[in-house]
Amino acid sequence: METKLQWIQDELINLKEAGLYNRIRTLSSPQGAWLQVDGKRTLNFCSNNYLGLANHPRLVQAVQEAVMRYGVGPAAVRTIAGTMQLHLELEERMAAFKNVESAITFQSGFNANLATIPALVGKEDAIFSDELNHASIIDGSRLSGAKIIRYNHCDPADLERALSEQRKNFSRALVITDGVFSMDGDVAPLDEIYAIAQPYDAILMVDDAHGEGVLGRGGRGIVDHFGLHGKVDVEIGTLSKAFGVVGGVVAGNPLVVEWLRQRGRPFLFSSAMTVPDTAACLAALDILEESTALVDKLWANTRYFKTEMKNLGFDTGLSTTPITPVMLGEAPLAQQFSRELFENGVFAMALGFPTVPRGKARIRVMISASHETADLDQGLQAFSKVGKQLGVIL
Ligand SMILES: *Cc1c(COP(=O)(O)O)cnc(C)c1O
């Protein structure tokens, strides 16, 4: 007789057969250009540690000092007894860094979206959402109860069509896009999206998780990149990628930030960022404000690696950022490619459905300022070898 959980067993077998089962590798070293993965030293092409801050000595030092002074946990939600001076300091410093009026932090970027979208729109309202937006935007949108209207990926003309057809049927409208799309590495045309959303009186929100610390002057993000200060109502950021820590941030209009203090459910009902997280993020801001060296190195590495991959004959898709997809097609090929790379000392993730559309499986290489040119060369050599072996390149 089948048990009531037999379906899970069946689904897991299906995933394995389709090449879509997540085999999770375990690290026994800090983050950096090289990792100890499942007992093996490998070149790291997987992490979102864009600036190498996840194990930066200054962040580590700041955490040690803060922990000695404040302990580790906030021990309450922000609205009861969980708001520490450090949280306010981080929020003020983030707002200043990003040149916006106000900022509020959350436990993660995911939570920042879950907090913000339902606080801004509800049943009478509509969300105009890029079809490739991140899962946390989709989940936040569903939670809001608003009507979700998808427009074609990075297609301002299609957004205009959707707004002109449907805006009138709803009370409030929210236009949301990822800043940098995490699977393709392309950047949303936020200037055009702003120009289109504006006359429709739509609130404009961008999720800049992969742009924070990467795009704009000294890593100030996508709004800075396009010079749209004061025009984008809500900017979501994460502190878990380029910042190398964990946490989320909402920056922008002070009314939105104040509203989130009153109505953001993950703010009201889930405890705050921990002391180490907060102190480490403050140290990351110090580093970013002192010098653009890390951001500059990230981009130099990105240009070098992409050019060489194209020279080898790989298709790196639409990316214009350090996210470098290597397009392979079917998920089993991508998984095999990733396994062979690992055998050759390179840790690079295969991504398949549902993370990316069916038939668009790929290896995703994440470039970091922590890579040296010799590291990138070693990675390129492995890609060349495995690519030829599997008939992906000539
Ligand atoms: C990674 C990511 C998130 C989640 O950020 P966390 O801080 O890790 O929760 C949200 N949105 C986008 C677009 C992302 O790429």
The ligand as an SDF file (V2000), in Angstrom:
LIG
                    3D

 15 15  0  0  0  0  0  0  0  0999 V2000
   19.2450   36.6500   -4.6040 C   0  0  0  0  0  0  0  0  0  0  0  0
   18.0440   37.4500   -4.8850 C   0  0  0  0  0  0  0  0  0  0  0  0
   17.1100   37.7040   -3.8860 C   0  0  0  0  0  0  0  0  0  0  0  0
   17.2260   37.0840   -2.5290 C   0  0  0  0  0  0  0  0  0  0  0  0
   18.1840   37.7280   -1.7620 O   0  0  0  0  0  0  0  0  0  0  0  0
   18.5910   37.0970   -0.3440 P   0  0  0  0  0  0  0  0  0  0  0  0
   19.1450   38.2560    0.3890 O   0  0  0  0  0  0  0  0  0  0  0  0
   19.5660   36.0220   -0.5910 O   0  0  0  0  0  0  0  0  0  0  0  0
   17.3310   36.5960    0.2690 O   0  0  0  0  0  0  0  0  0  0  0  0
   16.0310   38.5060   -4.1720 C   0  0  0  0  0  0  0  0  0  0  0  0
   15.8650   39.0360   -5.4090 N   0  0  0  0  0  0  0  0  0  0  0  0
   16.7300   38.8070   -6.4000 C   0  0  0  0  0  0  0  0  0  0  0  0
   16.5010   39.4260   -7.7370 C   0  0  0  0  0  0  0  0  0  0  0  0
   17.8420   38.0010   -6.1740 C   0  0  0  0  0  0  0  0  0  0  0  0
   18.6980   37.7640   -7.1650 O   0  0  0  0  0  0  0  0  0  0  0  0
  1  2  1  0
  2  3  1  0
  2 14  2  0
  3  4  1  0
  3 10  2  0
  4  5  1  0
  5  6  1  0
  6  7  2  0
  6  8  1  0
  6  9  1  0
 10 11  1  0
 11 12  2  0
 12 13  1  0
 12 14  1  0
 14 15  1  0
M  END
$$$$
